[in-house]
Amino acid sequence: MKENDAIQVVMEYERKNKPIDVRKNKQHPGYDIISGNKKIEVKGIRKRDGFFLLNNYNFESYAKEPDFHLYLVLGDNPSDADIIVYNRIELIKKIKEARVRFTLEIPLRKEDKKKAIKFDIS
C-alpha cells in the first residue's frame, strides 16, 4: 500500500477511536502523524510482505519520543486494510528480532561535482 494511503487509513482510525487532535506531522521526519501526545510512524505494507523497514529518522524518534507508536497498515488498498499497532515496549521486542541493515549518508561536495564527466546519450 502506498504510504499516503496508509497515513489516511491511520488518521481515520485515530479520529474514529480517539477523537482528539489528529494531524499530519510536517516538521519531523521520524514520524507521520501526531495524535494527542502520540507520535505515530505509519508503514503501508502488502499482506504478503514478511518484513518492514525503519530508517534512522524513525529509530531516532523511537529513542527520543516516550509516546512513539508504529502502525503497520496491511493491505493492497485502503478499503481492505488491517492495522497492527506497536507501542514502544512492543516495538523493542520486534527490534530484537530484526536483521540489521544500514546505509551510509555520504556528502557530495562541490569539489566532487567538479569531477563529473559530461555524458551525451544521443
C-alpha positions in Angstrom: 0.0 0.0 0.0 1.2 3.5 -0.8 2.4 5.5 2.2 -0.1 8.4 1.7 -3.0 5.9 1.6 -1.7 4.2 4.7 -1.4 7.5 6.5 -5.0 8.4 5.6 -6.2 5.0 6.9 -4.5 5.6 10.3 -5.8 9.2 10.5 -9.3 7.9 10.0 -8.7 5.2 12.6 -7.3 7.6 15.2 -10.2 10.1 14.6 -12.8 7.4 15.0 -11.3 5.7 18.0 -9.7 8.6 19.9 -11.4 11.9 18.9 -8.6 14.2 19.8 -6.3 16.4 17.8 -5.1 14.3 14.9 -2.9 15.9 12.3 -0.1 15.1 9.8 3.3 15.8 11.0 5.2 18.2 8.7 8.1 19.2 10.9 9.8 16.0 12.0 10.9 13.3 9.5 10.8 10.4 12.1 7.0 10.0 12.3 4.0 10.8 10.1 1.1 11.7 12.5 0.6 13.4 15.8 -2.5 12.2 17.7 -2.7 13.8 21.1 0.6 13.0 22.7 1.3 10.1 20.4 3.9 10.3 17.7 2.9 7.8 15.0 5.1 6.3 12.3 3.0 4.7 9.6 4.2 1.9 7.3 2.0 0.7 4.5 2.8 -2.9 3.5 1.3 -5.6 1.5 -0.2 -8.5 3.4 2.3 -10.9 1.7 5.3 -8.9 2.9 7.3 -10.6 5.6 9.1 -7.5 7.0 9.1 -3.7 7.3 11.9 -1.2 7.4 12.6 1.5 10.0 15.0 4.2 8.8 17.4 6.2 11.0 14.8 9.0 11.4 12.2 6.5 12.7 14.7 5.0 15.1 15.8 8.4 16.4 12.1 9.3 17.1 11.6 5.9 18.7 14.6 6.6 21.0 13.5 10.2 21.9 9.7 10.1 21.9 8.2 8.4 25.0 4.9 8.0 23.3 6.2 6.7 19.9 3.9 4.2 18.1 4.4 2.3 14.9 1.2 1.5 12.9 1.6 -1.1 10.2 -1.2 -0.9 7.6 -1.5 -4.2 5.8 -3.3 -4.4 2.5 -3.2 -3.7 -1.2 -5.7 -0.8 -0.9 -7.3 1.3 1.9 -10.7 -0.4 1.7 -9.3 -3.8 2.8 -6.6 -2.6 5.2 -5.8 -4.1 8.6 -3.8 -2.2 11.2 -1.2 -3.6 13.6 -0.2 -1.2 16.4 3.1 -1.4 18.3 3.9 0.8 21.2 7.5 1.4 22.3 7.6 -1.6 24.5 6.2 -3.9 21.9 8.4 -2.4 19.3 11.6 -3.1 21.2 10.7 -6.8 21.2 10.4 -6.6 17.4 13.7 -4.7 17.1 15.4 -7.5 18.9 14.3 -9.9 16.1 15.5 -7.5 13.3 18.0 -8.1 10.7 20.4 -5.1 10.8 21.0 -3.3 7.5 22.4 0.2 7.2 23.1 2.9 4.7 25.7 5.5 4.7 24.8 9.1 4.0 27.9 10.4 2.2 28.0 14.1 1.5 28.6 15.2 -2.1 30.7 18.3 -2.1 31.4 21.0 -4.7 34.9 19.5 -5.4 33.3 16.1 -6.1 30.9 17.6 -8.6 33.8 19.2 -10.5 34.9 15.6 -11.3 31.7 14.9 -13.2 32.1 13.7 -16.7 29.6 15.1 -19.3 27.8 12.2 -21.0 25.6 12.6 -24.0 23.3 9.7 -24.8 22.5 10.8 -28.3 
